[in-house]
C-alpha cells in the first residue's frame, strides 16, 4: 500500500448536547454536536439507532429528509421534526 493521502486532518473544539424526550411514537435519545464545521449545521446522532445526520434549518424543510436519514416512519419523523425545529435555527 502506498503513502496515505488525507483529505483533511483537523482538530476542532465542539460542544455536545445530550437530549432525551418522549414522543407519542417513541423515546428519542439524541446527541447534538455543534462545531465550526459543516457550515453551521449540527450533527444529530440518534443514540438508539446508531444513525446520524448533519442537519440545518434548510434540511428540516426538505420533505422526507428525516425519514431517510434516520430510517424512521413518517409519524416518528414528524415528532422529531417538531422537536428539532425548536432547537435548530
PyMOL Python script that loads the backbone (N, CA, C, O; Angstrom):
from pymol import cmd

cmd.read_pdbstr("""\
ATOM      1  N   UNK A   1       0.835  -1.167   0.000  1.00  0.00           N
ATOM      2  CA  UNK A   1       0.000   0.000   0.000  1.00  0.00           C
ATOM      3  C   UNK A   1       0.882   1.232   0.000  1.00  0.00           C
ATOM      4  O   UNK A   1       1.905   1.263   0.685  1.00  0.00           O
ATOM      5  N   UNK A   2       0.502   2.245  -0.756  1.00  0.00           N
ATOM      6  CA  UNK A   2       1.278   3.470  -0.867  1.00  0.00           C
ATOM      7  C   UNK A   2       1.104   4.383   0.334  1.00  0.00           C
ATOM      8  O   UNK A   2       0.486   4.019   1.335  1.00  0.00           O
ATOM      9  N   UNK A   3       1.654   5.556   0.210  1.00  0.00           N
ATOM     10  CA  UNK A   3       1.553   6.553   1.273  1.00  0.00           C
ATOM     11  C   UNK A   3       0.104   7.018   1.421  1.00  0.00           C
ATOM     12  O   UNK A   3      -0.588   7.251   0.431  1.00  0.00           O
ATOM     13  N   UNK A   4      -0.341   7.149   2.665  1.00  0.00           N
ATOM     14  CA  UNK A   4      -1.720   7.566   2.925  1.00  0.00           C
ATOM     15  C   UNK A   4      -1.886   9.044   2.576  1.00  0.00           C
ATOM     16  O   UNK A   4      -1.044   9.871   2.925  1.00  0.00           O
ATOM     17  N   UNK A   5      -2.977   9.366   1.884  1.00  0.00           N
ATOM     18  CA  UNK A   5      -3.289  10.736   1.490  1.00  0.00           C
ATOM     19  C   UNK A   5      -4.532  11.185   2.247  1.00  0.00           C
ATOM     20  O   UNK A   5      -5.619  10.655   2.019  1.00  0.00           O
ATOM     21  N   UNK A   6      -4.386  12.151   3.138  1.00  0.00           N
ATOM     22  CA  UNK A   6      -5.513  12.676   3.906  1.00  0.00           C
ATOM     23  C   UNK A   6      -6.157  13.831   3.154  1.00  0.00           C
ATOM     24  O   UNK A   6      -5.461  14.706   2.640  1.00  0.00           O
ATOM     25  N   UNK A   7      -7.457  13.834   3.089  1.00  0.00           N
ATOM     26  CA  UNK A   7      -8.172  14.985   2.540  1.00  0.00           C
ATOM     27  C   UNK A   7      -8.160  16.132   3.546  1.00  0.00           C
ATOM     28  O   UNK A   7      -8.029  17.297   3.169  1.00  0.00           O
ATOM     29  N   UNK A   8      -8.296  15.799   4.814  1.00  0.00           N
ATOM     30  CA  UNK A   8      -8.079  16.745   5.901  1.00  0.00           C
ATOM     31  C   UNK A   8      -7.873  15.966   7.182  1.00  0.00           C
ATOM     32  O   UNK A   8      -8.295  14.817   7.307  1.00  0.00           O
ATOM     33  N   UNK A   9      -7.221  16.611   8.128  1.00  0.00           N
ATOM     34  CA  UNK A   9      -6.951  16.032   9.443  1.00  0.00           C
ATOM     35  C   UNK A   9      -6.902  17.188  10.427  1.00  0.00           C
ATOM     36  O   UNK A   9      -5.830  17.666  10.798  1.00  0.00           O
ATOM     37  N   UNK A  10      -8.098  17.634  10.845  1.00  0.00           N
ATOM     38  CA  UNK A  10      -8.222  18.808  11.698  1.00  0.00           C
ATOM     39  C   UNK A  10      -8.677  18.403  13.092  1.00  0.00           C
ATOM     40  O   UNK A  10      -9.371  17.402  13.269  1.00  0.00           O
ATOM     41  N   UNK A  11      -8.278  19.188  14.065  1.00  0.00           N
ATOM     42  CA  UNK A  11      -8.781  19.052  15.427  1.00  0.00           C
ATOM     43  C   UNK A  11      -9.501  20.355  15.748  1.00  0.00           C
ATOM     44  O   UNK A  11      -8.924  21.437  15.634  1.00  0.00           O
ATOM     45  N   UNK A  12     -10.779  20.245  16.154  1.00  0.00           N
ATOM     46  CA  UNK A  12     -11.572  21.436  16.463  1.00  0.00           C
ATOM     47  C   UNK A  12     -12.255  21.267  17.811  1.00  0.00           C
ATOM     48  O   UNK A  12     -12.415  20.153  18.310  1.00  0.00           O
ATOM     49  N   UNK A  13     -12.646  22.378  18.381  1.00  0.00           N
ATOM     50  CA  UNK A  13     -13.449  22.361  19.599  1.00  0.00           C
ATOM     51  C   UNK A  13     -14.904  22.135  19.197  1.00  0.00           C
ATOM     52  O   UNK A  13     -15.375  22.689  18.203  1.00  0.00           O
ATOM     53  N   UNK A  14     -15.602  21.327  19.969  1.00  0.00           N
ATOM     54  CA  UNK A  14     -17.022  21.077  19.706  1.00  0.00           C
ATOM     55  C   UNK A  14     -17.784  21.059  21.022  1.00  0.00           C
ATOM     56  O   UNK A  14     -17.240  20.726  22.075  1.00  0.00           O
ATOM     57  N   UNK A  15     -19.037  21.420  20.936  1.00  0.00           N
ATOM     58  CA  UNK A  15     -19.926  21.370  22.099  1.00  0.00           C
ATOM     59  C   UNK A  15     -20.950  20.280  21.830  1.00  0.00           C
ATOM     60  O   UNK A  15     -21.566  20.253  20.765  1.00  0.00           O
ATOM     61  N   UNK A  16     -21.135  19.382  22.786  1.00  0.00           N
ATOM     62  CA  UNK A  16     -22.090  18.295  22.629  1.00  0.00           C
ATOM     63  C   UNK A  16     -23.227  18.468  23.628  1.00  0.00           C
ATOM     64  O   UNK A  16     -23.004  18.689  24.818  1.00  0.00           O
ATOM     65  N   UNK A  17     -24.446  18.363  23.118  1.00  0.00           N
ATOM     66  CA  UNK A  17     -25.640  18.465  23.951  1.00  0.00           C
ATOM     67  C   UNK A  17     -26.380  17.132  23.876  1.00  0.00           C
ATOM     68  O   UNK A  17     -26.725  16.672  22.788  1.00  0.00           O
ATOM     69  N   UNK A  18     -26.622  16.515  25.028  1.00  0.00           N
ATOM     70  CA  UNK A  18     -27.351  15.262  25.088  1.00  0.00           C
ATOM     71  C   UNK A  18     -28.788  15.554  25.498  1.00  0.00           C
ATOM     72  O   UNK A  18     -29.036  16.232  26.495  1.00  0.00           O
ATOM     73  N   UNK A  19     -29.735  15.033  24.715  1.00  0.00           N
ATOM     74  CA  UNK A  19     -31.159  15.280  24.945  1.00  0.00           C
ATOM     75  C   UNK A  19     -31.929  13.970  24.899  1.00  0.00           C
ATOM     76  O   UNK A  19     -31.582  13.049  24.161  1.00  0.00           O
ATOM     77  N   UNK A  20     -32.958  13.912  25.685  1.00  0.00           N
ATOM     78  CA  UNK A  20     -33.861  12.769  25.642  1.00  0.00           C
ATOM     79  C   UNK A  20     -35.271  13.299  25.836  1.00  0.00           C
ATOM     80  O   UNK A  20     -35.516  14.118  26.722  1.00  0.00           O
ATOM     81  N   UNK A  21     -36.201  12.833  25.006  1.00  0.00           N
ATOM     82  CA  UNK A  21     -37.594  13.207  25.185  1.00  0.00           C
ATOM     83  C   UNK A  21     -38.485  12.060  24.746  1.00  0.00           C
ATOM     84  O   UNK A  21     -38.109  11.219  23.930  1.00  0.00           O
ATOM     85  N   UNK A  22     -39.663  12.057  25.312  1.00  0.00           N
ATOM     86  CA  UNK A  22     -40.640  11.025  24.987  1.00  0.00           C
ATOM     87  C   UNK A  22     -41.678  11.624  24.064  1.00  0.00           C
ATOM     88  O   UNK A  22     -42.382  12.563  24.435  1.00  0.00           O
ATOM     89  N   UNK A  23     -41.775  11.080  22.859  1.00  0.00           N
ATOM     90  CA  UNK A  23     -42.795  11.498  21.907  1.00  0.00           C
ATOM     91  C   UNK A  23     -43.994  10.580  21.996  1.00  0.00           C
ATOM     92  O   UNK A  23     -44.029   9.663  22.818  1.00  0.00           O
ATOM     93  N   UNK A  24     -44.977  10.830  21.146  1.00  0.00           N
ATOM     94  CA  UNK A  24     -46.151   9.958  21.107  1.00  0.00           C
ATOM     95  C   UNK A  24     -45.801   8.584  20.545  1.00  0.00           C
ATOM     96  O   UNK A  24     -46.405   7.579  20.920  1.00  0.00           O
ATOM     97  N   UNK A  25     -44.825   8.548  19.644  1.00  0.00           N
ATOM     98  CA  UNK A  25     -44.457   7.306  18.962  1.00  0.00           C
ATOM     99  C   UNK A  25     -43.369   6.520  19.697  1.00  0.00           C
ATOM    100  O   UNK A  25     -43.435   5.293  19.767  1.00  0.00           O
ATOM    101  N   UNK A  26     -42.366   7.220  20.247  1.00  0.00           N
ATOM    102  CA  UNK A  26     -41.255   6.535  20.908  1.00  0.00           C
ATOM    103  C   UNK A  26     -40.401   7.519  21.688  1.00  0.00           C
ATOM    104  O   UNK A  26     -40.605   8.731  21.622  1.00  0.00           O
ATOM    105  N   UNK A  27     -39.456   6.986  22.417  1.00  0.00           N
ATOM    106  CA  UNK A  27     -38.477   7.788  23.139  1.00  0.00           C
ATOM    107  C   UNK A  27     -37.345   8.129  22.173  1.00  0.00           C
ATOM    108  O   UNK A  27     -36.941   7.298  21.359  1.00  0.00           O
ATOM    109  N   UNK A  28     -36.842   9.344  22.269  1.00  0.00           N
ATOM    110  CA  UNK A  28     -35.742   9.790  21.432  1.00  0.00           C
ATOM    111  C   UNK A  28     -34.559  10.160  22.320  1.00  0.00           C
ATOM    112  O   UNK A  28     -34.687  11.014  23.197  1.00  0.00           O
ATOM    113  N   UNK A  29     -33.425   9.535  22.103  1.00  0.00           N
ATOM    114  CA  UNK A  29     -32.183   9.854  22.798  1.00  0.00           C
ATOM    115  C   UNK A  29     -31.221  10.375  21.751  1.00  0.00           C
ATOM    116  O   UNK A  29     -30.810   9.641  20.852  1.00  0.00           O
ATOM    117  N   UNK A  30     -30.861  11.650  21.869  1.00  0.00           N
ATOM    118  CA  UNK A  30     -30.058  12.312  20.846  1.00  0.00           C
ATOM    119  C   UNK A  30     -28.807  12.937  21.437  1.00  0.00           C
ATOM    120  O   UNK A  30     -28.770  13.302  22.612  1.00  0.00           O
ATOM    121  N   UNK A  31     -27.800  13.049  20.613  1.00  0.00           N
ATOM    122  CA  UNK A  31     -26.624  13.851  20.916  1.00  0.00           C
ATOM    123  C   UNK A  31     -26.482  14.845  19.768  1.00  0.00           C
ATOM    124  O   UNK A  31     -26.466  14.454  18.601  1.00  0.00           O
ATOM    125  N   UNK A  32     -26.379  16.113  20.096  1.00  0.00           N
ATOM    126  CA  UNK A  32     -26.209  17.168  19.095  1.00  0.00           C
ATOM    127  C   UNK A  32     -24.805  17.724  19.240  1.00  0.00           C
ATOM    128  O   UNK A  32     -24.411  18.154  20.324  1.00  0.00           O
ATOM    129  N   UNK A  33     -24.055  17.717  18.159  1.00  0.00           N
ATOM    130  CA  UNK A  33     -22.681  18.196  18.176  1.00  0.00           C
ATOM    131  C   UNK A  33     -22.604  19.485  17.370  1.00  0.00           C
ATOM    132  O   UNK A  33     -22.904  19.516  16.177  1.00  0.00           O
ATOM    133  N   UNK A  34     -22.196  20.543  18.057  1.00  0.00           N
ATOM    134  CA  UNK A  34     -22.048  21.862  17.446  1.00  0.00           C
ATOM    135  C   UNK A  34     -20.558  22.147  17.278  1.00  0.00           C
ATOM    136  O   UNK A  34     -19.779  21.985  18.217  1.00  0.00           O
ATOM    137  N   UNK A  35     -20.167  22.573  16.076  1.00  0.00           N
ATOM    138  CA  UNK A  35     -18.773  22.944  15.833  1.00  0.00           C
ATOM    139  C   UNK A  35     -18.732  23.988  14.720  1.00  0.00           C
ATOM    140  O   UNK A  35     -19.766  24.402  14.196  1.00  0.00           O
ATOM    141  N   UNK A  36     -17.524  24.400  14.373  1.00  0.00           N
ATOM    142  CA  UNK A  36     -17.352  25.371  13.292  1.00  0.00           C
ATOM    143  C   UNK A  36     -17.390  24.708  11.917  1.00  0.00           C
ATOM    144  O   UNK A  36     -17.315  25.398  10.900  1.00  0.00           O
ATOM    145  N   UNK A  37     -17.501  23.417  11.872  1.00  0.00           N
ATOM    146  CA  UNK A  37     -17.532  22.677  10.612  1.00  0.00           C
ATOM    147  C   UNK A  37     -18.959  22.603  10.081  1.00  0.00           C
ATOM    148  O   UNK A  37     -19.900  22.994  10.771  1.00  0.00           O
ATOM    149  N   UNK A  38     -19.116  22.125   8.909  1.00  0.00           N
ATOM    150  CA  UNK A  38     -20.416  21.826   8.293  1.00  0.00           C
ATOM    151  C   UNK A  38     -21.301  23.057   8.120  1.00  0.00           C
ATOM    152  O   UNK A  38     -22.527  22.960   8.178  1.00  0.00           O
ATOM    153  N   UNK A  39     -20.680  24.206   7.909  1.00  0.00           N
ATOM    154  CA  UNK A  39     -21.396  25.431   7.541  1.00  0.00           C
ATOM    155  C   UNK A  39     -22.515  25.781   8.515  1.00  0.00           C
ATOM    156  O   UNK A  39     -23.601  26.179   8.095  1.00  0.00           O
ATOM    157  N   UNK A  40     -22.260  25.638   9.799  1.00  0.00           N
ATOM    158  CA  UNK A  40     -23.235  25.998  10.816  1.00  0.00           C
ATOM    159  C   UNK A  40     -24.289  24.950  11.099  1.00  0.00           C
ATOM    160  O   UNK A  40     -25.175  25.176  11.923  1.00  0.00           O
ATOM    161  N   UNK A  41     -24.217  23.818  10.441  1.00  0.00           N
ATOM    162  CA  UNK A  41     -25.191  22.758  10.685  1.00  0.00           C
ATOM    163  C   UNK A  41     -24.775  21.950  11.911  1.00  0.00           C
ATOM    164  O   UNK A  41     -23.639  22.046  12.377  1.00  0.00           O
ATOM    165  N   UNK A  42     -25.694  21.165  12.418  1.00  0.00           N
ATOM    166  CA  UNK A  42     -25.499  20.391  13.637  1.00  0.00           C
ATOM    167  C   UNK A  42     -25.443  18.907  13.279  1.00  0.00           C
ATOM    168  O   UNK A  42     -26.225  18.434  12.455  1.00  0.00           O
ATOM    169  N   UNK A  43     -24.525  18.181  13.896  1.00  0.00           N
ATOM    170  CA  UNK A  43     -24.509  16.727  13.736  1.00  0.00           C
ATOM    171  C   UNK A  43     -25.472  16.173  14.778  1.00  0.00           C
ATOM    172  O   UNK A  43     -25.268  16.348  15.979  1.00  0.00           O
ATOM    173  N   UNK A  44     -26.519  15.505  14.310  1.00  0.00           N
ATOM    174  CA  UNK A  44     -27.530  14.931  15.199  1.00  0.00           C
ATOM    175  C   UNK A  44     -27.361  13.419  15.183  1.00  0.00           C
ATOM    176  O   UNK A  44     -27.524  12.772  14.148  1.00  0.00           O
ATOM    177  N   UNK A  45     -27.031  12.864  16.350  1.00  0.00           N
ATOM    178  CA  UNK A  45     -26.861  11.420  16.485  1.00  0.00           C
ATOM    179  C   UNK A  45     -28.053  10.837  17.225  1.00  0.00           C
ATOM    180  O   UNK A  45     -28.399  11.293  18.315  1.00  0.00           O
ATOM    181  N   UNK A  46     -28.673   9.841  16.638  1.00  0.00           N
ATOM    182  CA  UNK A  46     -29.733   9.093  17.303  1.00  0.00           C
ATOM    183  C   UNK A  46     -29.043   7.936  18.016  1.00  0.00           C
ATOM    184  O   UNK A  46     -28.629   6.968  17.378  1.00  0.00           O
ATOM    185  N   UNK A  47     -28.920   8.031  19.309  1.00  0.00           N
ATOM    186  CA  UNK A  47     -28.141   7.064  20.085  1.00  0.00           C
ATOM    187  C   UNK A  47     -28.762   5.675  20.039  1.00  0.00           C
ATOM    188  O   UNK A  47     -28.037   4.680  20.049  1.00  0.00           O
ATOM    189  N   UNK A  48     -30.081   5.584  19.990  1.00  0.00           N
ATOM    190  CA  UNK A  48     -30.732   4.272  19.988  1.00  0.00           C
ATOM    191  C   UNK A  48     -30.535   3.511  18.684  1.00  0.00           C
ATOM    192  O   UNK A  48     -30.377   2.290  18.696  1.00  0.00           O
ATOM    193  N   UNK A  49     -30.542   4.219  17.564  1.00  0.00           N
ATOM    194  CA  UNK A  49     -30.440   3.529  16.271  1.00  0.00           C
ATOM    195  C   UNK A  49     -29.029   3.565  15.683  1.00  0.00           C
ATOM    196  O   UNK A  49     -28.766   2.941  14.655  1.00  0.00           O
ATOM    197  N   UNK A  50     -28.125   4.295  16.336  1.00  0.00           N
ATOM    198  CA  UNK A  50     -26.756   4.445  15.833  1.00  0.00           C
ATOM    199  C   UNK A  50     -26.720   5.085  14.448  1.00  0.00           C
ATOM    200  O   UNK A  50     -25.875   4.738  13.623  1.00  0.00           O
ATOM    201  N   UNK A  51     -27.623   6.006  14.198  1.00  0.00           N
ATOM    202  CA  UNK A  51     -27.642   6.742  12.931  1.00  0.00           C
ATOM    203  C   UNK A  51     -27.425   8.212  13.217  1.00  0.00           C
ATOM    204  O   UNK A  51     -27.702   8.693  14.315  1.00  0.00           O
ATOM    205  N   UNK A  52     -26.924   8.924  12.212  1.00  0.00           N
ATOM    206  CA  UNK A  52     -26.702  10.350  12.399  1.00  0.00           C
ATOM    207  C   UNK A  52     -26.931  11.085  11.096  1.00  0.00           C
ATOM    208  O   UNK A  52     -26.952  10.489  10.019  1.00  0.00           O
ATOM    209  N   UNK A  53     -27.103  12.402  11.215  1.00  0.00           N
ATOM    210  CA  UNK A  53     -27.255  13.260  10.043  1.00  0.00           C
ATOM    211  C   UNK A  53     -26.713  14.640  10.395  1.00  0.00           C
ATOM    212  O   UNK A  53     -26.750  15.057  11.553  1.00  0.00           O
ATOM    213  N   UNK A  54     -26.219  15.332   9.397  1.00  0.00           N
ATOM    214  CA  UNK A  54     -25.797  16.718   9.540  1.00  0.00           C
ATOM    215  C   UNK A  54     -26.994  17.557   9.129  1.00  0.00           C
ATOM    216  O   UNK A  54     -27.414  17.527   7.972  1.00  0.00           O
ATOM    217  N   UNK A  55     -27.543  18.309  10.081  1.00  0.00           N
ATOM    218  CA  UNK A  55     -28.835  18.952   9.869  1.00  0.00           C
ATOM    219  C   UNK A  55     -28.761  20.450  10.132  1.00  0.00           C
ATOM    220  O   UNK A  55     -28.206  20.906  11.131  1.00  0.00           O
ATOM    221  N   UNK A  56     -29.337  21.193   9.206  1.00  0.00           N
ATOM    222  CA  UNK A  56     -29.540  22.629   9.362  1.00  0.00           C
ATOM    223  C   UNK A  56     -31.011  22.926   9.168  1.00  0.00           C
ATOM    224  O   UNK A  56     -31.799  22.035   8.851  1.00  0.00           O
ATOM    225  N   UNK A  57     -31.377  24.171   9.358  1.00  0.00           N
ATOM    226  CA  UNK A  57     -32.790  24.532   9.214  1.00  0.00           C
ATOM    227  C   UNK A  57     -33.305  24.257   7.805  1.00  0.00           C
ATOM    228  O   UNK A  57     -34.484  23.953   7.626  1.00  0.00           O
ATOM    229  N   UNK A  58     -32.426  24.363   6.797  1.00  0.00           N
ATOM    230  CA  UNK A  58     -32.838  24.063   5.422  1.00  0.00           C
ATOM    231  C   UNK A  58     -33.173  22.587   5.245  1.00  0.00           C
ATOM    232  O   UNK A  58     -34.077  22.244   4.484  1.00  0.00           O
ATOM    233  N   UNK A  59     -32.457  21.718   5.936  1.00  0.00           N
ATOM    234  CA  UNK A  59     -32.720  20.275   5.841  1.00  0.00           C
ATOM    235  C   UNK A  59     -34.051  19.914   6.482  1.00  0.00           C
ATOM    236  O   UNK A  59     -34.733  18.994   6.030  1.00  0.00           O
ATOM    237  N   UNK A  60     -34.419  20.630   7.525  1.00  0.00           N
ATOM    238  CA  UNK A  60     -35.689  20.352   8.192  1.00  0.00           C
ATOM    239  C   UNK A  60     -36.874  20.655   7.290  1.00  0.00           C
ATOM    240  O   UNK A  60     -37.958  20.104   7.480  1.00  0.00           O
ATOM    241  N   UNK A  61     -36.675  21.519   6.319  1.00  0.00           N
ATOM    242  CA  UNK A  61     -37.746  21.860   5.366  1.00  0.00           C
ATOM    243  C   UNK A  61     -37.832  20.861   4.211  1.00  0.00           C
ATOM    244  O   UNK A  61     -38.798  20.871   3.448  1.00  0.00           O
ATOM    245  N   UNK A  62     -36.837  20.014   4.088  1.00  0.00           N
ATOM    246  CA  UNK A  62     -36.766  19.042   2.992  1.00  0.00           C
ATOM    247  C   UNK A  62     -37.673  17.852   3.300  1.00  0.00           C
ATOM    248  O   UNK A  62     -37.437  17.122   4.263  1.00  0.00           O
ATOM    249  N   UNK A  63     -38.696  17.661   2.494  1.00  0.00           N
ATOM    250  CA  UNK A  63     -39.652  16.578   2.723  1.00  0.00           C
ATOM    251  C   UNK A  63     -38.969  15.215   2.653  1.00  0.00           C
ATOM    252  O   UNK A  63     -38.251  14.922   1.698  1.00  0.00           O
ATOM    253  N   UNK A  64     -39.195  14.396   3.658  1.00  0.00           N
ATOM    254  CA  UNK A  64     -38.667  13.040   3.688  1.00  0.00           C
ATOM    255  C   UNK A  64     -37.221  12.922   4.148  1.00  0.00           C
ATOM    256  O   UNK A  64     -36.680  11.817   4.193  1.00  0.00           O
ATOM    257  N   UNK A  65     -36.585  14.040   4.491  1.00  0.00           N
ATOM    258  CA  UNK A  65     -35.166  14.006   4.861  1.00  0.00           C
ATOM    259  C   UNK A  65     -34.929  13.211   6.145  1.00  0.00           C
ATOM    260  O   UNK A  65     -34.043  12.357   6.191  1.00  0.00           O
ATOM    261  N   UNK A  66     -35.710  13.486   7.179  1.00  0.00           N
ATOM    262  CA  UNK A  66     -35.504  12.781   8.446  1.00  0.00           C
ATOM    263  C   UNK A  66     -35.838  11.294   8.328  1.00  0.00           C
ATOM    264  O   UNK A  66     -35.161  10.455   8.923  1.00  0.00           O
ATOM    265  N   UNK A  67     -36.873  10.971   7.566  1.00  0.00           N
ATOM    266  CA  UNK A  67     -37.225   9.566   7.356  1.00  0.00           C
ATOM    267  C   UNK A  67     -36.058   8.818   6.733  1.00  0.00           C
ATOM    268  O   UNK A  67     -35.702   7.721   7.163  1.00  0.00           O
ATOM    269  N   UNK A  68     -35.464   9.434   5.704  1.00  0.00           N
ATOM    270  CA  UNK A  68     -34.340   8.816   5.004  1.00  0.00           C
ATOM    271  C   UNK A  68     -33.097   8.750   5.895  1.00  0.00           C
ATOM    272  O   UNK A  68     -32.465   7.699   6.006  1.00  0.00           O
ATOM    273  N   UNK A  69     -32.751   9.866   6.524  1.00  0.00           N
ATOM    274  CA  UNK A  69     -31.505   9.949   7.294  1.00  0.00           C
ATOM    275  C   UNK A  69     -31.504   9.007   8.492  1.00  0.00           C
ATOM    276  O   UNK A  69     -30.483   8.391   8.797  1.00  0.00           O
ATOM    277  N   UNK A  70     -32.638   8.893   9.169  1.00  0.00           N
ATOM    278  CA  UNK A  70     -32.688   8.085  10.381  1.00  0.00           C
ATOM    279  C   UNK A  70     -33.414   6.757  10.200  1.00  0.00           C
ATOM    280  O   UNK A  70     -33.507   5.980  11.150  1.00  0.00           O
ATOM    281  N   UNK A  71     -33.928   6.480   9.009  1.00  0.00           N
ATOM    282  CA  UNK A  71     -34.604   5.210   8.750  1.00  0.00           C
ATOM    283  C   UNK A  71     -35.836   5.030   9.622  1.00  0.00           C
ATOM    284  O   UNK A  71     -36.053   3.960  10.190  1.00  0.00           O
ATOM    285  N   UNK A  72     -36.654   6.098   9.728  1.00  0.00           N
ATOM    286  CA  UNK A  72     -37.824   6.054  10.597  1.00  0.00           C
ATOM    287  C   UNK A  72     -39.098   6.306   9.798  1.00  0.00           C
ATOM    288  O   UNK A  72     -39.056   6.734   8.645  1.00  0.00           O
ATOM    289  N   UNK A  73     -40.215   6.031  10.434  1.00  0.00           N
ATOM    290  CA  UNK A  73     -41.512   6.232   9.770  1.00  0.00           C
ATOM    291  C   UNK A  73     -41.851   7.712   9.698  1.00  0.00           C
ATOM    292  O   UNK A  73     -41.221   8.544  10.350  1.00  0.00           O
ATOM    293  N   UNK A  74     -42.842   8.018   8.906  1.00  0.00           N
ATOM    294  CA  UNK A  74     -43.302   9.398   8.760  1.00  0.00           C
ATOM    295  C   UNK A  74     -43.813   9.959  10.094  1.00  0.00           C
ATOM    296  O   UNK A  74     -43.599  11.131  10.402  1.00  0.00           O
ATOM    297  N   UNK A  75     -44.484   9.121  10.874  1.00  0.00           N
ATOM    298  CA  UNK A  75     -45.021   9.562  12.169  1.00  0.00           C
ATOM    299  C   UNK A  75     -43.896   9.899  13.143  1.00  0.00           C
ATOM    300  O   UNK A  75     -43.947  10.924  13.822  1.00  0.00           O
ATOM    301  N   UNK A  76     -42.879   9.036  13.212  1.00  0.00           N
ATOM    302  CA  UNK A  76     -41.741   9.291  14.097  1.00  0.00           C
ATOM    303  C   UNK A  76     -40.950  10.507  13.623  1.00  0.00           C
ATOM    304  O   UNK A  76     -40.456  11.291  14.434  1.00  0.00           O
ATOM    305  N   UNK A  77     -40.836  10.653  12.323  1.00  0.00           N
ATOM    306  CA  UNK A  77     -40.121  11.805  11.763  1.00  0.00           C
ATOM    307  C   UNK A  77     -40.855  13.100  12.087  1.00  0.00           C
ATOM    308  O   UNK A  77     -40.218  14.128  12.315  1.00  0.00           O
ATOM    309  N   UNK A  78     -42.181  13.063  12.112  1.00  0.00           N
ATOM    310  CA  UNK A  78     -42.968  14.261  12.403  1.00  0.00           C
ATOM    311  C   UNK A  78     -42.694  14.758  13.820  1.00  0.00           C
ATOM    312  O   UNK A  78     -42.537  15.960  14.031  1.00  0.00           O
ATOM    313  N   UNK A  79     -42.636  13.847  14.795  1.00  0.00           N
ATOM    314  CA  UNK A  79     -42.360  14.302  16.157  1.00  0.00           C
ATOM    315  C   UNK A  79     -40.902  14.718  16.320  1.00  0.00           C
ATOM    316  O   UNK A  79     -40.611  15.623  17.102  1.00  0.00           O
ATOM    317  N   UNK A  80     -39.993  14.090  15.611  1.00  0.00           N
ATOM    318  CA  UNK A  80     -38.597  14.509  15.650  1.00  0.00           C
ATOM    319  C   UNK A  80     -38.435  15.871  14.986  1.00  0.00           C
ATOM    320  O   UNK A  80     -37.693  16.719  15.482  1.00  0.00           O
ATOM    321  N   UNK A  81     -39.118  16.082  13.881  1.00  0.00           N
ATOM    322  CA  UNK A  81     -39.086  17.368  13.190  1.00  0.00           C
ATOM    323  C   UNK A  81     -39.616  18.480  14.090  1.00  0.00           C
ATOM    324  O   UNK A  81     -39.034  19.562  14.159  1.00  0.00           O
ATOM    325  N   UNK A  82     -40.709  18.211  14.769  1.00  0.00           N
ATOM    326  CA  UNK A  82     -41.289  19.192  15.670  1.00  0.00           C
ATOM    327  C   UNK A  82     -40.277  19.600  16.744  1.00  0.00           C
ATOM    328  O   UNK A  82     -40.134  20.783  17.054  1.00  0.00           O
ATOM    329  N   UNK A  83     -39.595  18.636  17.296  1.00  0.00           N
ATOM    330  CA  UNK A  83     -38.593  18.896  18.337  1.00  0.00           C
ATOM    331  C   UNK A  83     -37.381  19.629  17.774  1.00  0.00           C
ATOM    332  O   UNK A  83     -36.963  20.645  18.329  1.00  0.00           O
ATOM    333  N   UNK A  84     -36.811  19.127  16.677  1.00  0.00           N
ATOM    334  CA  UNK A  84     -35.604  19.721  16.122  1.00  0.00           C
ATOM    335  C   UNK A  84     -35.857  21.140  15.612  1.00  0.00           C
ATOM    336  O   UNK A  84     -34.950  21.972  15.631  1.00  0.00           O
ATOM    337  N   UNK A  85     -37.059  21.420  15.166  1.00  0.00           N
ATOM    338  CA  UNK A  85     -37.396  22.760  14.691  1.00  0.00           C
ATOM    339  C   UNK A  85     -37.304  23.798  15.807  1.00  0.00           C
ATOM    340  O   UNK A  85     -37.109  24.985  15.542  1.00  0.00           O
ATOM    341  N   UNK A  86     -37.442  23.356  17.030  1.00  0.00           N
ATOM    342  CA  UNK A  86     -37.328  24.249  18.186  1.00  0.00           C
ATOM    343  C   UNK A  86     -35.872  24.581  18.529  1.00  0.00           C
ATOM    344  O   UNK A  86     -35.598  25.642  19.090  1.00  0.00           O
ATOM    345  N   UNK A  87     -34.948  23.691  18.200  1.00  0.00           N
ATOM    346  CA  UNK A  87     -33.571  23.880  18.670  1.00  0.00           C
ATOM    347  C   UNK A  87     -32.548  24.107  17.555  1.00  0.00           C
ATOM    348  O   UNK A  87     -31.415  24.502  17.829  1.00  0.00           O
ATOM    349  N   UNK A  88     -32.938  23.860  16.297  1.00  0.00           N
ATOM    350  CA  UNK A  88     -32.035  24.110  15.175  1.00  0.00           C
ATOM    351  C   UNK A  88     -32.595  25.288  14.382  1.00  0.00           C
ATOM    352  O   UNK A  88     -33.714  25.231  13.872  1.00  0.00           O
ATOM    353  N   UNK A  89     -31.815  26.341  14.286  1.00  0.00           N
ATOM    354  CA  UNK A  89     -32.291  27.576  13.618  1.00  0.00           C
ATOM    355  C   UNK A  89     -31.752  27.676  12.219  1.00  0.00           C
ATOM    356  O   UNK A  89     -32.044  28.640  11.512  1.00  0.00           O
TER     357      UNK A  89
END
""", "prot")
cmd.dss("prot")
cmd.show_as("cartoon", "prot")
cmd.util.cbc("prot")
cmd.orient("prot")
